[in-house]
Amino acid sequence: MEKFILLEDTRQQNHKHTIKHKWFAENGIEIRRTKLYVGDYTLPTNQSICIDTKKDCQELIGDICGKKHDTFREELIRAQEANIQLIILVENKGGQIGKTGIFNPTIHDLSELHSWKNPRLFIRRNGKQLYPTATRGITLQKACMTMERKYGCKFLFCTPEESGAEIVRLLNG
């Protein structure tokens, strides 16, 4: 059987993706690091599909609604102009938000993102909410839907444990 090779962008931080790298190693997937035109992962034999991974919804907010917006939008435009299908794969796992007793759901699909609660909304100091204008799930969902329409990208969601298998599945078509 031919060895499966996956290209990983050199700008992807080393040692920060241990769960998916462990899955790749356990499933005989060879990772070759190189600078990619867009995204974090692609195949050496077909670079018309690229996966850009986000470690959680907070990172996605930074790219869409924060200081990295222009850089992220430029990447979407580069992919669109090069006819590359860019898939943004957001890793997330539901759970209790701090010690609040409030739980976030695990988001499986963009249609569910409105129900995500930004943990920053629950940070208080001396009884005062510190970030009352933090981006809410509904706002993030609308921004993602707009970017899908405008730039042709796709936002998908999975748990960190599913990420490695999902990357391979998406790139294999």
C-alpha positions in Angstrom: 0.0 0.0 0.0 1.2 3.5 -0.9 2.2 5.7 2.0 -0.2 8.6 2.6 1.7 12.0 2.7 0.2 15.2 4.0 1.8 18.6 3.6 1.8 20.9 6.7 2.5 24.6 6.5 5.8 25.6 8.2 3.9 28.5 9.9 1.8 25.9 11.7 3.3 26.0 15.2 5.3 22.8 16.0 4.3 20.9 19.1 0.9 22.6 19.4 -1.0 20.0 17.5 -0.1 16.9 19.4 -3.6 15.2 19.3 -3.8 15.3 15.5 -0.1 14.5 15.0 -0.5 11.5 17.2 -3.5 10.4 15.1 -1.5 10.9 11.9 1.4 8.8 13.3 -0.9 6.0 14.5 -2.5 5.8 11.1 0.8 5.8 9.1 0.4 9.3 7.7 3.7 11.0 6.9 3.8 14.8 7.5 6.1 16.9 5.4 6.5 20.5 6.4 6.7 23.2 3.7 5.4 26.7 3.2 1.8 26.5 1.7 0.2 29.1 -0.4 -2.9 29.0 1.9 -4.1 26.9 4.8 -2.3 24.5 7.1 -2.7 21.1 5.4 -3.0 19.8 1.8 -1.9 16.9 -0.3 1.3 17.0 -2.4 -0.7 15.5 -5.3 -3.7 17.8 -5.2 -3.4 21.3 -3.7 -6.8 22.5 -4.9 -8.2 21.8 -1.5 -6.5 23.2 1.6 -7.5 22.9 5.3 -6.9 25.8 7.6 -7.2 24.6 11.2 -8.4 26.7 14.2 -7.7 25.5 17.7 -11.1 26.8 19.0 -13.8 29.3 18.4 -11.7 32.0 20.2 -9.0 31.7 17.6 -11.7 32.0 14.9 -13.0 35.2 16.5 -9.5 36.7 16.4 -9.3 35.9 12.7 -12.7 37.2 11.8 -13.6 39.8 14.3 -10.2 40.8 15.7 -6.8 42.1 14.9 -6.0 39.3 12.4 -9.1 40.0 10.2 -7.2 41.7 7.4 -4.6 38.9 7.2 -7.4 36.2 7.3 -9.4 38.0 4.6 -6.3 38.2 2.4 -5.8 34.5 2.7 -9.4 33.9 1.7 -9.0 36.1 -1.3 -5.7 34.4 -2.3 -7.5 31.0 -2.1 -10.4 32.2 -4.1 -8.2 33.8 -6.9 -6.2 30.6 -7.1 -9.3 28.4 -7.3 -8.4 26.6 -4.1 -11.2 25.3 -1.9 -10.2 26.6 1.5 -11.9 24.7 4.4 -11.6 26.3 7.8 -11.8 23.4 10.3 -12.5 24.7 13.8 -11.7 22.4 16.6 -14.0 22.7 19.6 -15.2 20.7 22.5 -18.1 21.7 24.7 -17.9 21.9 28.4 -18.3 24.0 31.5 -17.2 27.7 31.1 -14.9 28.2 34.0 -16.7 27.8 37.4 -19.9 29.3 36.1 -22.0 26.2 35.9 -22.8 27.3 32.3 -22.0 24.8 29.6 -21.0 25.4 26.0 -22.2 22.8 23.4 -19.8 21.1 21.1 -20.4 22.7 17.8 -20.7 20.2 14.9 -21.9 22.5 12.2 -22.1 26.2 11.3 -25.8 26.1 11.8 -25.1 25.4 15.6 -22.6 28.2 16.1 -25.2 30.7 17.3 -25.6 28.6 20.5 -21.9 29.0 21.4 -21.2 31.2 24.4 -18.0 33.2 24.4 -16.2 32.5 27.7 -15.0 36.1 27.8 -18.6 37.2 28.5 -18.4 35.4 31.9 -15.2 37.0 33.2 -15.9 39.2 36.1 -13.8 41.3 38.5 -15.4 42.7 41.6 -18.8 41.6 40.3 -18.4 43.6 37.1 -18.4 42.0 33.7 -15.0 42.8 32.1 -15.9 42.1 28.4 -19.6 42.9 27.9 -19.0 43.4 24.1 -17.2 40.1 23.5 -18.3 38.5 20.3 -21.3 36.2 20.7 -21.9 33.0 18.8 -24.7 34.5 16.7 -22.4 37.3 15.5 -19.6 34.8 14.7 -22.0 32.6 12.8 -23.3 35.5 10.7 -19.7 36.6 9.9 -18.8 33.0 8.9 -21.8 32.7 6.6 -21.0 36.0 5.0 -17.4 34.9 4.3 -18.6 31.6 2.9 -20.8 33.5 0.4 -18.3 36.2 -0.4 -15.1 34.1 -0.7 -16.3 30.5 -1.3 -14.6 29.1 1.8 -16.3 26.6 4.0 -16.4 26.5 7.8 -16.5 23.0 9.4 -16.3 21.9 13.0 -15.0 18.9 14.9 -13.5 18.0 18.3 -9.7 18.0 18.6 -9.8 14.2 18.8 -11.6 14.1 15.4 -9.4 16.6 13.7 -6.7 14.3 12.2 -9.2 11.9 10.7 -11.4 14.8 9.4 -8.4 16.5 7.7 -7.6 13.2 5.9 -11.3 12.7 5.0 -11.7 16.2 3.6 -8.5 16.1 1.5 -9.4 12.6 0.1 -12.6 14.0 -1.2 
